[in-house]
Structures are given as structure tokens and as C-alpha cells.
Amino acid sequence: MNKHLLFLLVLLFWSVTAASAQKSCVTRYLNAQRWNELFPNRYDVSTYKDPKRTKNQATDFYSFQAFCEAARHFPAFLNEGKEADRKRELAAFLANAAQETSGGWEEAPGGYFKWGFYFVEEQDWSKAHNVYADTTKKNWLPVTGVSYHGRGPKQLSWNYNYGQFSQAYFGDKDSLLRHPELLATDPVVSFASAIWFWMTAQPPKPSCHDIMIQKWIPAARDSAAGRYPGFGTTVNVINGGVECGLADPKKKTLNRYAYYLYFCKYFKVDPGKNVDCNSQKPFNF
């Protein structure tokens, strides 16, 4: 085989591989048009004037492009399990992110579900005087005067989460321990923080990814606490101490469930079992 032909074959191989990578993950189920349909009121895009929101330097902070670029850092995201599992995982990820960042209300134009990704930063955190700094986490000590309140699609909170994500993404913990505001100014890093949390187990909590693709097998203590694979357990991982095991679920929790069912219908997939965490004990109990 002559060198010219070999070069062409290698070039073709890499072209096909690159094209396949582009079609994997998020773009298998979504494109920019569908993204715009699902989230027409996202930050920097909505024309609704709200004094609670301040513009930053980014244009279309929660863009589909930023989501795709961030997802490429996590090859297993939406790429494991059966097709139905992958669709349910995407529905679950979007449901939790949309609720965490929602600006919707009962009579919102277009309906409540059209107002996901409305906020970038946690609302009223300064009024609550909570900077989410836990000094008992010696490996991820907070920086004095810095706030680790919720930012981004997952509303990542607490110094130990910022530090762990910083270590995983940048290779050092100090990048975000010193500058957590990066999650509110860099769209790709912001989306990556949400996917990192989704993909990363923090024992005794499994990863949300493993829950949704049914890779997680509940231990005896999980079964005794009512925790089984399904969307409800991802809610438990994210905010179980506040939202799970309640006889009268909070409105925001009911909205999470409703968001999940909404996205499952959109992606034409059965929502599966254990959609709620009403009868689950939180992981720290």
C-alpha cells in the first residue's frame, strides 16, 4: 500500500471517528432548534424583564453549544445503558437542572415548563447570610470572604463540591475554591459542573448517572430506606435532606417530578419506576 493511500485511509478513519463523536451524547437526542423550543426563556435569551436577574458578559449563557461542549468532557454521559435508559437519563438531568434554575410560576407565559435555565445564581443567598462554607472539610477548606452559594445548571453549592469539581476539571482544587464565580461567568465550565456532579458518586450516595442507567444496585440499607433505581433517587442525591421522605412534598419537589414526566413525554420514553422520593429516607439517615 503506497503512503499516499495509507494517509487517505487514516484521514478517513479520523473523519468518521470525529463525526461519530459529534453525533454521540447530547446531539443524539437534541439540537439547537429543539433546545430553543424547550428553553425559550433561559438566561440572556428571555425578553421577560425581571429585576432579580442581572446580565453578565455572556450571550446566551445556557446555550446548546455550551451544553454539548461541556458534555464532551464526560464520554459516559448519555452513552451507557439501553436506549430507553439514555433517554430517561437525559430527561432526569434536564428535569433537575430546569427546576434548580427555574423562573416559572403558575401562570407563566407558555407554561411553567418553558422557564427552565432562567437563573444562573441562587436567589437571595446573600439575604440568608449563607456562604455555604464548611470548615470541617479539611481537604477543601473555604477561602475567607468567598461564597460557595448555588451557581450553574445544578446550582453547585458548598466549598467541598467546588473543590472536588475544580480538582477534576482543572487539575487543582484552588481554581474554584478561590474563584467560584467562574461558574456564573463561563458557560462551559458551568455546564461541566452540573454534569460532573451528575456523573460522580459521593458515598454513600451513588451517582445520578448510575441510578438512571440502572447500574447502581441498592445495598441492604438502601432497600430498607426505600431507595431504588429511578428518578426519585436522583432527587434524593441532589436534595434529599430537604425534599425526600415527606408526607406532604414541597411544591418545588412536585415540580421536579412534573418536569421529569414532561421531558420523558418529549423524548417519547416511559418514565420507569420510582419517579418520586416521597417514601425514601435521605442518604444521610
C-alpha positions in Angstrom: 0.0 0.0 0.0 1.5 3.3 -1.0 2.0 6.1 1.5 -0.5 8.4 -0.1 -3.3 5.8 0.1 -2.4 5.0 3.7 -2.6 8.7 4.6 -6.0 9.0 3.0 -7.3 5.9 4.9 -6.0 7.3 8.2 -7.6 10.7 7.4 -10.9 9.0 6.5 -10.8 7.0 9.8 -10.3 10.0 11.9 -13.0 11.9 10.0 -15.5 9.1 10.6 -14.5 8.9 14.3 -14.9 12.7 14.7 -18.3 12.6 13.0 -19.4 9.8 15.2 -18.3 11.7 18.3 -20.2 14.7 17.2 -23.4 12.5 16.9 -22.9 10.9 20.2 -24.1 12.1 23.6 -26.4 15.1 23.6 -26.8 15.5 19.8 -28.3 12.1 19.6 -31.5 13.5 21.1 -31.3 17.3 20.8 -30.3 20.0 18.5 -30.2 23.8 18.8 -33.7 24.2 17.5 -35.2 21.7 20.0 -33.2 23.3 22.7 -34.7 26.7 21.9 -38.2 25.2 21.9 -37.6 23.6 25.3 -35.9 26.6 27.0 -37.1 29.8 25.3 -36.8 31.9 28.5 -33.3 30.8 29.5 -30.8 33.3 30.9 -29.7 36.0 28.4 -32.4 35.0 26.0 -35.7 35.6 27.7 -37.3 39.0 26.8 -39.1 39.0 30.2 -37.8 41.9 32.3 -37.1 40.7 35.8 -35.2 42.8 38.4 -33.9 39.7 40.1 -31.8 38.9 37.1 -28.6 40.7 36.2 -26.9 40.3 32.9 -23.4 39.0 32.6 -20.9 39.2 29.8 -22.0 36.0 28.1 -24.6 35.9 25.3 -27.0 33.0 25.7 -25.3 31.6 28.8 -27.2 28.3 28.7 -26.7 27.7 25.0 -27.0 24.3 23.4 -23.4 24.7 22.1 -22.1 25.2 25.7 -24.0 22.1 26.9 -22.6 20.0 24.1 -19.0 21.2 24.6 -19.2 20.5 28.4 -20.7 17.1 27.8 -17.7 16.1 25.6 -15.6 16.1 28.8 -17.7 13.2 30.2 -17.9 10.5 27.5 -20.1 8.2 29.6 -22.8 10.8 29.9 -25.8 9.6 27.9 -23.6 6.9 26.3 -24.2 3.9 28.6 -27.1 1.6 29.1 -30.0 0.8 26.9 -31.6 3.5 24.6 -34.5 3.9 27.0 -32.1 4.4 29.9 -30.3 7.1 28.0 -33.4 9.0 27.2 -34.6 8.7 30.8 -31.1 9.9 31.9 -31.4 13.0 29.7 -34.9 13.6 30.9 -33.8 13.3 34.5 -30.8 15.6 34.1 -32.8 18.3 32.4 -35.7 18.0 34.9 -33.4 18.6 37.9 -31.4 21.3 36.1 -34.6 23.1 34.9 -36.1 23.0 38.3 -32.9 24.2 40.0 -32.8 27.2 37.7 -36.5 27.8 37.1 -38.0 31.2 36.8 -41.5 29.8 36.2 -44.8 30.4 38.0 -48.3 29.0 37.7 -49.5 31.5 35.1 -46.1 32.0 33.4 -46.4 32.7 29.6 -46.1 29.4 27.7 -46.5 27.4 30.9 -44.2 26.6 33.8 -42.1 24.1 31.9 -40.9 26.8 29.5 -38.9 28.7 32.1 -36.0 26.4 32.9 -32.4 27.7 32.9 -33.8 31.1 33.8 -31.3 31.9 36.7 -27.6 31.4 36.9 -27.1 32.1 40.6 -29.0 31.1 43.7 -31.6 33.8 44.5 -31.4 35.7 47.8 -28.4 33.8 49.1 -26.9 37.0 50.5 -30.1 37.8 52.4 -29.9 34.4 54.1 -26.2 35.1 55.0 -25.3 31.7 53.9 -22.0 31.4 52.0 -22.0 27.5 52.2 -18.6 27.2 53.7 -17.9 24.0 55.7 -14.6 24.3 57.6 -14.8 20.7 58.7 -13.9 19.6 55.2 -10.2 19.8 55.6 -9.3 18.8 52.1 -11.4 21.6 50.6 -11.1 24.4 53.0 -13.1 27.5 52.1 -11.4 30.9 51.3 -12.3 33.6 53.7 -14.8 36.1 52.3 -15.7 33.8 49.4 -19.3 32.5 48.9 -20.0 29.0 47.6 -23.7 29.5 47.0 -25.5 27.8 44.2 -24.4 28.5 40.6 -25.0 27.0 37.2 -27.4 24.3 36.0 -27.0 22.2 39.1 -26.7 25.2 41.4 -23.5 23.7 42.7 -23.1 24.6 46.4 -20.6 24.2 49.3 -16.8 24.5 49.2 -16.2 20.8 49.1 -18.2 20.4 45.9 -16.4 23.4 44.3 -13.1 22.0 45.4 -13.7 18.5 44.1 -15.0 19.7 40.8 -12.1 22.1 40.4 -9.7 19.2 41.0 -11.4 17.0 38.5 -11.8 19.7 35.8 -8.8 21.9 36.2 -6.4 19.5 38.0 -6.2 21.7 41.1 -8.7 22.5 43.8 -7.8 26.1 44.2 -9.1 27.3 40.8 -12.7 27.3 42.0 -12.1 27.5 45.8 -10.6 30.9 45.1 -12.8 31.8 42.2 -16.2 30.1 42.5 -17.7 32.9 40.5 -16.3 31.3 37.3 -19.4 29.0 37.3 -21.5 32.1 36.8 -19.3 33.6 34.0 -18.0 30.7 31.9 -20.9 28.7 30.3 -19.0 25.6 29.5 -17.4 25.3 33.0 -20.9 26.0 34.4 -22.5 23.1 32.5 -19.5 20.9 33.2 -20.0 21.4 37.0 -23.5 20.1 36.6 -22.5 17.0 34.6 -19.6 16.3 36.9 -22.0 16.2 39.9 -24.3 14.0 37.9 -21.6 11.6 37.0 -19.7 11.4 40.3 -20.6 9.1 43.2 -20.1 10.6 46.6 -20.5 7.6 49.0 -22.9 6.7 50.5 -24.6 8.4 47.5 -24.3 6.7 44.1 -24.0 8.9 41.0 -27.2 10.0 39.4 -25.9 8.6 36.1 -25.6 5.1 37.6 -29.0 5.4 39.1 -30.7 6.2 35.8 -28.9 3.6 33.7 -29.7 1.0 36.4 -26.0 0.3 37.0 -26.4 1.1 40.7 -27.5 -1.9 42.8 -29.1 -0.8 46.1 -27.4 -2.2 49.2 -29.5 -3.6 52.0 -29.5 -0.2 53.8 -30.9 1.4 50.6 -33.7 -1.1 50.3 -34.6 -0.7 53.9 -34.7 3.1 53.3 -36.9 2.7 50.2 -34.2 3.8 47.8 -34.4 2.1 44.4 -33.3 3.0 40.8 -35.5 5.7 39.4 -35.8 9.5 39.1 -36.8 9.9 42.7 -33.4 8.7 43.9 -31.7 11.3 41.8 -33.7 13.9 43.7 -32.6 12.2 46.9 -28.9 12.5 45.8 -29.3 16.2 45.0 -31.5 17.5 47.8 -32.8 14.5 49.8 -32.4 16.1 53.2 -34.9 18.8 52.2 -37.2 17.1 49.7 -37.4 13.4 50.3 -39.3 11.3 52.9 -42.0 13.9 53.3 -45.7 13.1 53.7 -46.6 16.4 52.1 -44.0 17.0 49.4 -42.9 20.6 48.7 -44.1 22.4 45.7 -40.7 22.5 44.2 -40.4 18.8 44.6 -43.7 18.2 42.8 -42.4 20.4 40.1 -39.3 18.3 39.7 -41.4 15.2 39.2 -43.7 17.0 36.8 -40.6 18.3 34.8 -39.3 14.7 34.6 -42.6 13.4 33.2 -42.7 16.3 30.8 -39.3 15.6 29.4 -40.0 11.8 29.2 -43.1 12.6 27.1 -41.0 14.9 25.0 -38.4 12.2 24.3 -41.0 9.5 24.0 -39.8 7.2 26.7 -41.6 5.6 29.6 -40.6 7.3 32.9 -39.9 3.9 34.6 -40.4 3.1 38.2 -39.8 5.1 41.4 -40.4 8.5 40.0 -40.7 10.2 43.4 -38.8 10.0 46.7 -41.8 10.6 49.0 -41.3 7.3 50.8 -37.5 7.4 50.7 -35.2 8.3 53.6 -32.4 10.7 52.7 -29.0 9.1 52.3 -27.6 10.7 55.5 -30.2 8.8 57.6 
